[in-house]
Amino acid sequence: MFTEDNGDPCDKKAVYSNLKRIFNGTEFEKLRVHDLRHTYAILSIQAGIDIKTVQESLGHHSAVFTLDQYAFVTDGMRKSGAEKFENGQFICQITKTSFWDRVARNPGN
């Protein structure tokens, strides 16, 4: 998640201490590095980034694991899905891509 200029991972203790220094005295004072990881994953999924891309960027061993960890339905996702279904956008998307291709890419859905 955090790298040096040459691409090597940053020292975990340095990242932690800098995060604490930056957020000291703010409403984010208790924020952990792992909280940033969760936020990235959830926002990526909500933005429609495919689960395989999210899985690889998080370094998870499988997309199923990523889905199990992060693909809970938020109110916004539920509302968006309902709106797509109501206005026919969902049907249009299925006709553009084979139904079975979609199932193969998203076996957990």
C-alpha positions in Angstrom: 0.0 0.0 0.0 2.8 2.4 0.8 6.1 2.2 -1.1 9.4 3.9 -1.3 10.4 5.7 -4.5 12.1 2.5 -5.8 8.9 0.5 -5.3 10.0 -1.3 -2.2 7.4 -1.5 0.7 7.8 1.1 3.4 8.8 0.1 6.9 5.6 -0.7 8.7 6.6 1.1 11.9 7.4 4.2 9.9 4.1 4.2 8.2 2.3 3.7 11.5 4.1 6.4 13.3 3.6 8.9 10.5 -0.1 8.1 10.3 -0.4 8.7 14.0 1.5 11.9 13.8 -0.6 13.2 10.9 -4.0 12.3 12.5 -3.0 13.3 16.1 -5.7 15.6 17.5 -8.1 15.0 14.7 -11.3 12.9 14.5 -9.2 10.3 12.7 -6.8 9.9 15.7 -7.7 6.2 16.2 -7.5 5.3 12.5 -5.4 2.3 11.7 -3.5 1.5 8.5 -5.8 -1.6 8.1 -8.8 0.8 8.2 -7.5 2.5 5.1 -7.3 -0.9 3.4 -10.9 -1.7 4.2 -11.9 1.7 3.0 -10.1 1.2 -0.3 -11.7 -2.2 -0.8 -15.3 -1.0 -0.1 -15.0 2.2 -2.1 -13.6 0.2 -5.1 -16.4 -2.3 -5.0 -19.0 0.5 -4.6 -17.4 2.3 -7.6 -18.0 -0.8 -9.7 -14.4 -1.9 -10.0 -14.5 -5.6 -10.8 -13.8 -7.9 -7.9 -10.8 -9.6 -9.6 -9.0 -6.3 -9.8 -9.8 -5.5 -6.2 -8.6 -9.0 -5.2 -5.3 -8.6 -6.9 -4.6 -5.1 -5.6 -5.3 -6.3 -2.0 -3.1 -9.4 -2.5 -5.8 -11.8 -1.6 -5.5 -15.4 -2.8 -8.9 -15.5 -4.4 -11.8 -13.3 -5.5 -14.1 -15.5 -3.4 -12.1 -14.4 -0.2 -12.4 -10.8 -1.3 -16.1 -11.1 -1.8 -16.5 -12.8 1.6 -14.7 -10.0 3.3 -16.0 -6.9 1.5 -19.0 -7.5 -0.7 -21.7 -6.8 1.8 -24.6 -4.8 0.5 -24.7 -1.1 1.6 -27.8 1.0 1.4 -26.4 2.9 -1.5 -25.6 -0.3 -3.4 -29.0 -1.7 -2.7 -30.7 1.5 -4.0 -28.5 1.6 -7.1 -29.3 -2.0 -7.9 -33.0 -1.4 -7.5 -32.9 1.7 -9.7 -31.0 -0.2 -12.4 -33.5 -3.0 -12.3 -36.5 -0.6 -12.4 -35.3 1.5 -15.3 -34.3 -1.5 -17.5 -30.6 -0.8 -17.3 -30.0 -4.3 -15.8 -31.8 -5.9 -18.8 -29.7 -3.9 -21.3 -26.5 -4.9 -19.6 -27.4 -8.6 -19.7 -28.2 -8.4 -23.4 -24.9 -6.8 -24.1 -22.9 -9.5 -22.4 -23.8 -13.2 -22.3 -25.5 -14.1 -19.1 -23.2 -17.1 -18.6 -20.1 -15.0 -19.2 -21.3 -12.8 -16.3 -22.0 -15.8 -14.1 -18.5 -17.1 -14.8 -16.8 -13.8 -13.8 -18.9 -13.4 -10.7 -19.7 -16.8 -9.3 -20.6 -15.5 -5.9 -23.4 -13.2 -7.2 
